[in-house]
Amino acid sequence: MCRQVLYLLLITLIGTSLSTVASSSFSPLSSVDASSDDDNEDDDDNEDFEEEDSIQICCAWGLALEDGTLTYHIDDEDSSEREQQAVKNAVQEWDTKIENLELEEGSSKRSSDITIEFDDNNEEEEIAGQTITISDSYGFLAKAQITVFKGVQEYQFDTAIIGQVAKHETGHALGLGHANFDGNLMAEMVNDGTATVSECEIYAVTAANQWKLGANNDEYTVPDYPQRDSITC
């Protein structure tokens, strides 16, 4: 598609005010206090992210992921069956491709870890989707709320684009920031070649939630913060 449409990621922490992080200025959450040496390492990491094809890591799920399962609920208001199925297929692709993670459809919006709803049209901004994540007092993800817009201004999305947007926003809900290059699902702009969950996204989600999804997950009994700010693809 010729129109460039932004995704949007919103992050909120319990006990703080809601902060909006635009796609073009996303920065990962800091989980530890940094010494001067750590500052130098962070600078190096930022330089690596800018210079190499990478995906940013935002945060990790907390105790909701303790059993290796996250539940999701797709709101059926303001959407057709085809649009709902496109979103469900998007979530199921993540479920199929990430080992040790089960994404199960929940019975209600209230009880689900990830909620997905539709909005008819974003008439004011060219933003295709947004994710609000709610963290516990330790900074671990506790809930994620995804909104998939069905169009922007005069442009209406088909089910392929709706599925692509849902897939991208699910990546945010699982702990990812944005990719710094086109042709990747987590790129800031909706563009060709970004409709599939690649090995890099799989690796990034696993790294974000290493305490549970990693190869040595049996060693961890409590949630742990991501060890890296980004993954090189």
C-alpha positions as a Markdown table, in Angstrom:
| # | Residue | x | y | z |
|---|---|---|---|---|
| 1 | Met | 0.0 | 0.0 | 0.0 |
| 2 | Cys | 1.2 | 3.5 | -0.8 |
| 3 | Arg | -0.1 | 5.2 | 2.3 |
| 4 | Gln | 2.2 | 5.1 | 5.3 |
| 5 | Val | 0.2 | 4.4 | 8.4 |
| 6 | Leu | 1.7 | 4.5 | 11.9 |
| 7 | Tyr | 1.2 | 2.0 | 14.6 |
| 8 | Leu | 1.0 | 3.4 | 18.2 |
| 9 | Leu | 2.2 | 1.9 | 21.4 |
| 10 | Leu | 0.9 | 3.2 | 24.7 |
| 11 | Ile | 2.5 | 2.2 | 28.0 |
| 12 | Thr | 1.1 | 2.8 | 31.5 |
| 13 | Leu | 2.3 | 1.7 | 34.9 |
| 14 | Ile | 0.0 | 1.2 | 37.8 |
| 15 | Gly | 0.4 | 4.2 | 40.2 |
| 16 | Thr | 1.6 | 6.6 | 37.5 |
| 17 | Ser | -0.2 | 8.6 | 34.9 |
| 18 | Leu | -0.8 | 7.3 | 31.4 |
| 19 | Ser | 2.0 | 8.2 | 29.0 |
| 20 | Thr | 1.7 | 8.1 | 25.3 |
| 21 | Val | 4.8 | 6.9 | 23.3 |
| 22 | Ala | 4.6 | 7.7 | 19.6 |
| 23 | Ser | 5.9 | 5.2 | 17.2 |
| 24 | Ser | 8.7 | 7.5 | 16.1 |
| 25 | Ser | 10.0 | 8.0 | 19.6 |
| 26 | Phe | 9.5 | 4.7 | 21.4 |
| 27 | Ser | 12.0 | 3.9 | 24.1 |
| 28 | Pro | 12.1 | 0.7 | 26.1 |
| 29 | Leu | 11.3 | 0.6 | 29.8 |
| 30 | Ser | 14.3 | 0.7 | 32.2 |
| 31 | Ser | 14.2 | -2.0 | 34.7 |
| 32 | Val | 17.3 | -1.4 | 36.8 |
| 33 | Asp | 19.3 | 1.5 | 38.1 |
| 34 | Ala | 22.3 | 2.0 | 36.0 |
| 35 | Ser | 25.9 | 2.8 | 37.1 |
| 36 | Ser | 28.3 | 4.8 | 35.0 |
| 37 | Asp | 29.5 | 1.6 | 33.4 |
| 38 | Asp | 26.0 | 0.6 | 32.6 |
| 39 | Asp | 25.4 | 4.0 | 31.0 |
| 40 | Asn | 28.2 | 3.3 | 28.6 |
| 41 | Glu | 26.7 | -0.1 | 27.9 |
| 42 | Asp | 23.3 | 1.4 | 27.2 |
| 43 | Asp | 24.9 | 3.9 | 24.9 |
| 44 | Asp | 26.5 | 1.0 | 23.0 |
| 45 | Asp | 23.2 | -0.8 | 22.9 |
| 46 | Asn | 21.5 | 2.3 | 21.5 |
| 47 | Glu | 24.1 | 2.7 | 18.8 |
| 48 | Asp | 23.8 | -1.0 | 17.9 |
| 49 | Phe | 20.0 | -0.6 | 17.6 |
| 50 | Glu | 20.4 | 2.4 | 15.3 |
| 51 | Glu | 23.1 | 0.7 | 13.1 |
| 52 | Glu | 21.8 | -2.8 | 12.9 |
| 53 | Asp | 18.5 | -4.3 | 11.9 |
| 54 | Ser | 17.0 | -4.8 | 15.3 |
| 55 | Ile | 13.7 | -5.1 | 17.3 |
| 56 | Gln | 13.4 | -3.3 | 20.7 |
| 57 | Ile | 12.4 | -5.2 | 23.8 |
| 58 | Cys | 10.0 | -3.4 | 26.0 |
| 59 | Cys | 9.1 | -5.5 | 29.0 |
| 60 | Ala | 8.2 | -9.0 | 30.3 |
| 61 | Trp | 5.0 | -10.5 | 31.5 |
| 62 | Gly | 4.7 | -11.2 | 35.2 |
| 63 | Leu | 2.8 | -13.9 | 37.1 |
| 64 | Ala | 0.0 | -14.0 | 34.5 |
| 65 | Leu | 2.5 | -16.1 | 32.4 |
| 66 | Glu | 3.4 | -18.4 | 35.3 |
| 67 | Asp | 1.7 | -21.4 | 33.7 |
| 68 | Gly | 3.0 | -20.5 | 30.2 |
| 69 | Thr | -0.5 | -19.4 | 29.1 |
| 70 | Leu | -2.0 | -15.9 | 28.3 |
| 71 | Thr | -5.7 | -15.6 | 27.5 |
| 72 | Tyr | -7.1 | -13.2 | 24.9 |
| 73 | His | -10.6 | -11.9 | 24.1 |
| 74 | Ile | -11.7 | -10.4 | 20.8 |
| 75 | Asp | -14.6 | -7.9 | 21.2 |
| 76 | Asp | -17.2 | -8.7 | 18.6 |
| 77 | Glu | -18.7 | -5.2 | 18.6 |
| 78 | Asp | -18.2 | -2.9 | 15.6 |
| 79 | Ser | -16.7 | -5.7 | 13.5 |
| 80 | Ser | -17.7 | -8.4 | 11.0 |
| 81 | Glu | -17.1 | -12.1 | 11.4 |
| 82 | Arg | -14.4 | -11.9 | 8.7 |
| 83 | Glu | -12.6 | -9.1 | 10.6 |
| 84 | Gln | -12.9 | -11.1 | 13.9 |
| 85 | Gln | -11.4 | -14.1 | 12.1 |
| 86 | Ala | -8.6 | -12.1 | 10.7 |
| 87 | Val | -7.6 | -11.0 | 14.2 |
| 88 | Lys | -8.0 | -14.5 | 15.6 |
| 89 | Asn | -5.7 | -15.8 | 12.9 |
| 90 | Ala | -3.2 | -13.2 | 13.7 |
| 91 | Val | -3.1 | -14.2 | 17.4 |
| 92 | Gln | -3.0 | -17.9 | 16.5 |
| 93 | Glu | 0.1 | -17.3 | 14.3 |
| 94 | Trp | 2.0 | -16.1 | 17.4 |
| 95 | Asp | 0.6 | -19.0 | 19.4 |
| 96 | Thr | 1.7 | -21.5 | 16.8 |
| 97 | Lys | 5.2 | -20.2 | 16.3 |
| 98 | Ile | 6.4 | -19.5 | 19.9 |
| 99 | Glu | 7.4 | -22.6 | 21.8 |
| 100 | Asn | 6.4 | -22.8 | 25.5 |
| 101 | Leu | 3.7 | -20.1 | 25.0 |
| 102 | Glu | 0.0 | -20.8 | 24.8 |
| 103 | Leu | -2.4 | -18.1 | 23.7 |
| 104 | Glu | -5.9 | -19.2 | 24.6 |
| 105 | Glu | -9.2 | -17.5 | 23.8 |
| 106 | Gly | -10.8 | -16.4 | 27.0 |
| 107 | Ser | -14.5 | -16.4 | 27.9 |
| 108 | Ser | -14.7 | -12.7 | 28.8 |
| 109 | Lys | -13.0 | -9.4 | 28.4 |
| 110 | Arg | -12.7 | -8.9 | 32.1 |
| 111 | Ser | -10.9 | -12.1 | 32.9 |
| 112 | Ser | -8.6 | -12.1 | 29.8 |
| 113 | Asp | -4.9 | -11.0 | 29.9 |
| 114 | Ile | -5.1 | -9.5 | 26.4 |
| 115 | Thr | -8.2 | -7.7 | 25.1 |
| 116 | Ile | -8.6 | -6.8 | 21.4 |
| 117 | Glu | -11.3 | -4.4 | 20.2 |
| 118 | Phe | -12.1 | -2.6 | 17.0 |
| 119 | Asp | -12.6 | 1.1 | 16.2 |
| 120 | Asp | -14.4 | 2.1 | 13.1 |
| 121 | Asn | -12.1 | 4.8 | 11.8 |
| 122 | Asn | -9.3 | 6.9 | 13.1 |
| 123 | Glu | -10.3 | 10.2 | 11.5 |
| 124 | Glu | -7.8 | 12.5 | 13.2 |
| 125 | Glu | -4.5 | 10.6 | 12.9 |
| 126 | Glu | -2.9 | 8.1 | 10.5 |
| 127 | Ile | -2.6 | 5.4 | 13.2 |
| 128 | Ala | -3.6 | 1.9 | 12.4 |
| 129 | Gly | -3.5 | 0.3 | 15.8 |
| 130 | Gln | -2.5 | 0.9 | 19.4 |
| 131 | Thr | -1.6 | -1.1 | 22.5 |
| 132 | Ile | -2.0 | -0.1 | 26.1 |
| 133 | Thr | 0.0 | -2.2 | 28.5 |
| 134 | Ile | -0.7 | -2.2 | 32.3 |
| 135 | Ser | 2.1 | -3.3 | 34.5 |
| 136 | Asp | 2.1 | -4.3 | 38.2 |
| 137 | Ser | 4.1 | -2.5 | 40.9 |
| 138 | Tyr | 7.3 | -4.3 | 39.9 |
| 139 | Gly | 7.0 | -3.3 | 36.3 |
| 140 | Phe | 5.9 | -6.6 | 34.8 |
| 141 | Leu | 3.1 | -6.8 | 32.4 |
| 142 | Ala | -0.3 | -7.7 | 33.9 |
| 143 | Lys | -2.8 | -6.7 | 31.1 |
| 144 | Ala | -2.7 | -5.5 | 27.5 |
| 145 | Gln | -5.4 | -3.7 | 25.7 |
| 146 | Ile | -5.2 | -3.6 | 21.9 |
| 147 | Thr | -7.3 | -1.4 | 19.5 |
| 148 | Val | -7.4 | -2.2 | 15.8 |
| 149 | Phe | -8.6 | 0.6 | 13.7 |
| 150 | Lys | -10.6 | -0.4 | 10.6 |
| 151 | Gly | -9.4 | 2.6 | 8.6 |
| 152 | Val | -7.7 | 6.0 | 8.8 |
| 153 | Gln | -9.4 | 9.1 | 7.5 |
| 154 | Glu | -10.9 | 8.2 | 4.0 |
| 155 | Tyr | -8.9 | 4.9 | 3.7 |
| 156 | Gln | -10.6 | 1.7 | 4.8 |
| 157 | Phe | -8.6 | -1.4 | 5.6 |
| 158 | Asp | -9.3 | -4.8 | 4.1 |
| 159 | Thr | -9.1 | -8.0 | 6.3 |
| 160 | Ala | -5.4 | -8.6 | 5.3 |
| 161 | Ile | -4.4 | -5.2 | 6.7 |
| 162 | Ile | -6.6 | -5.6 | 9.8 |
| 163 | Gly | -4.9 | -9.0 | 10.4 |
| 164 | Gln | -1.4 | -7.4 | 9.9 |
| 165 | Val | -2.2 | -4.6 | 12.3 |
| 166 | Ala | -3.5 | -7.1 | 14.9 |
| 167 | Lys | -0.4 | -9.2 | 14.5 |
| 168 | His | 1.9 | -6.2 | 15.0 |
| 169 | Glu | -0.1 | -5.0 | 18.1 |
| 170 | Thr | 0.0 | -8.6 | 19.6 |
| 171 | Gly | 3.8 | -8.3 | 19.3 |
| 172 | His | 3.6 | -5.2 | 21.5 |
| 173 | Ala | 1.3 | -7.0 | 23.9 |
| 174 | Leu | 3.9 | -9.8 | 24.2 |
| 175 | Gly | 6.7 | -7.4 | 25.2 |
| 176 | Leu | 8.2 | -6.0 | 22.0 |
| 177 | Gly | 8.9 | -2.4 | 20.9 |
| 178 | His | 9.5 | -1.5 | 17.2 |
| 179 | Ala | 11.9 | -2.7 | 14.6 |
| 180 | Asn | 14.2 | -0.1 | 13.1 |
| 181 | Phe | 13.9 | -1.3 | 9.5 |
| 182 | Asp | 11.2 | -1.9 | 6.9 |
| 183 | Gly | 10.1 | -5.4 | 5.9 |
| 184 | Asn | 9.6 | -6.5 | 9.5 |
| 185 | Leu | 6.3 | -7.1 | 11.3 |
| 186 | Met | 7.3 | -4.8 | 14.1 |
| 187 | Ala | 8.3 | -1.9 | 11.8 |
| 188 | Glu | 6.7 | 1.4 | 12.7 |
| 189 | Met | 4.9 | 1.8 | 9.4 |
| 190 | Val | 2.4 | -0.6 | 7.8 |
| 191 | Asn | 4.3 | -1.6 | 4.7 |
| 192 | Asp | 4.8 | -4.6 | 2.3 |
| 193 | Gly | 6.6 | -7.6 | 3.6 |
| 194 | Thr | 5.6 | -7.1 | 7.3 |
| 195 | Ala | 2.7 | -9.5 | 7.5 |
| 196 | Thr | 4.5 | -12.6 | 8.9 |
| 197 | Val | 5.9 | -13.4 | 12.3 |
| 198 | Ser | 9.6 | -14.1 | 11.5 |
| 199 | Glu | 12.3 | -15.9 | 13.5 |
| 200 | Cys | 13.5 | -12.5 | 14.8 |
| 201 | Glu | 10.1 | -11.7 | 16.4 |
| 202 | Ile | 10.0 | -15.2 | 17.9 |
| 203 | Tyr | 13.5 | -14.8 | 19.3 |
| 204 | Ala | 12.6 | -11.3 | 20.6 |
| 205 | Val | 9.5 | -12.4 | 22.5 |
| 206 | Thr | 11.3 | -15.3 | 24.0 |
| 207 | Ala | 14.1 | -13.0 | 25.1 |
| 208 | Ala | 11.6 | -10.5 | 26.6 |
| 209 | Asn | 10.0 | -13.3 | 28.6 |
| 210 | Gln | 13.1 | -15.4 | 29.1 |
| 211 | Trp | 12.2 | -16.3 | 32.7 |
| 212 | Lys | 9.3 | -18.4 | 31.3 |
| 213 | Leu | 9.8 | -19.0 | 27.6 |
| 214 | Gly | 13.5 | -19.5 | 27.5 |
| 215 | Ala | 15.2 | -22.9 | 27.1 |
| 216 | Asn | 16.2 | -22.9 | 30.8 |
| 217 | Asn | 12.8 | -21.7 | 32.0 |
| 218 | Asp | 12.7 | -24.4 | 34.7 |
| 219 | Glu | 15.5 | -22.5 | 36.5 |
| 220 | Tyr | 13.2 | -19.5 | 37.1 |
| 221 | Thr | 10.4 | -19.6 | 39.6 |
| 222 | Val | 9.6 | -15.9 | 39.6 |
| 223 | Pro | 9.3 | -13.3 | 36.8 |
| 224 | Asp | 12.6 | -11.7 | 35.7 |
| 225 | Tyr | 13.3 | -8.6 | 33.7 |
| 226 | Pro | 14.6 | -8.8 | 30.1 |
| 227 | Gln | 18.4 | -9.0 | 30.0 |
| 228 | Arg | 18.6 | -7.0 | 26.7 |
| 229 | Asp | 17.0 | -3.8 | 25.3 |
| 230 | Ser | 16.9 | -5.1 | 21.7 |
| 231 | Ile | 17.5 | -8.1 | 19.5 |
| 232 | Thr | 19.6 | -8.0 | 16.3 |
| 233 | Cys | 17.9 | -9.7 | 13.4 |
